[in-house]
Amino acid sequence: MFGLGGQELILILLIILLLFGAKKLPELARGLGKGMKEFKKAQTEIEDEFNKVVEEPPKKTPENSTESKS
């Protein structure tokens, strides 16, 4: 996970705990979780839309009707 070991993660969590306090951590985690959920939802929607366009057969174009007749 990003080249971080267990000790580094614990140190980062302790720094976050000191900066924001124990009461703010659940709110921060909840906000982070909602943000990740929305990001994944948007990513899935974009992938689905892209797959629809790729799999869609090409539309037929009307032939040019202004050809000169002899």
SULQUITA-V325056 format. One record per residue. N is the residue number from 1. SS is DSSP state (helix for helix, strand for strand, loop for the rest). Layout:
BEGIN
N_SS ; N_SS
END
This chain:
BEGIN
1_loop ; 2_loop ; 3_loop ; 4_loop ; 5_loop ; 6_helix ; 7_helix ; 8_helix ; 9_helix ; 10_helix ; 11_helix ; 12_helix ; 13_helix ; 14_helix ; 15_helix ; 16_helix ; 17_helix ; 18_helix ; 19_helix ; 20_helix ; 21_loop ; 22_helix ; 23_helix ; 24_helix ; 25_helix ; 26_helix ; 27_helix ; 28_helix ; 29_helix ; 30_helix ; 31_helix ; 32_helix ; 33_helix ; 34_helix ; 35_helix ; 36_helix ; 37_helix ; 38_helix ; 39_helix ; 40_helix ; 41_helix ; 42_helix ; 43_helix ; 44_helix ; 45_helix ; 46_helix ; 47_helix ; 48_helix ; 49_helix ; 50_helix ; 51_helix ; 52_helix ; 53_helix ; 54_helix ; 55_helix ; 56_loop ; 57_loop ; 58_loop ; 59_loop ; 60_loop ; 61_loop ; 62_loop ; 63_loop ; 64_loop ; 65_loop ; 66_loop ; 67_loop ; 68_loop ; 69_loop ; 70_loop
END
